[in-house]
């Protein structure tokens, strides 16, 4: 009886490993990871650098950015962990980052409390793997605010002028982050 249970458990485990992410929206793993972050693909994160608030969740793997972007409404209002690649960092204070998944078409905006002195998240974080935690919010920001963030990101005046009207963003509130500053992620584009 026990042997049968072990064989069934082994069969399910093998099937799970062979089929990859159970949710087909999860997409490919984050570049530089051996498998999707939701399956522990980011490996040992104990040496990653922490920013913002302290992580609150004590268990569970992060959700892949591609999964969040595929069904934003499903995750809106939920406190969660998300993994992805740091696409950009606030050049002025390091008080925000934008996180992306395998494709850089949409990003998750992660805003930290501005540091009193110095720079919070270093510019070296760009292109690195990150896990962020907070409440996901679908939000609309004003044209002025969107242009301000574009200016902070170092966008050209021409790109900033292209921002017209309110802009929809995906934002993480009450954020905590850990970032692998030891190595850059291989580019997938």
Secondary structure, DSSP 8 states (H G I E B T S, - for coil): -HHHHHHHHHHHHHHHHHH--SSGGG-S--TT-SS-GGGTTT---TTSEEEES-----S---EEHHHHHHTHHHHTT-EEEEEEEEEEE-TTT--EEEEE-SSTTS-EEEE----SSS-SS-GGGTTSEEEEEEEEEEEEE-HHHHHHHHHHTT--HHHHHT--S-EEEEEEEEEEEEE-TTS------
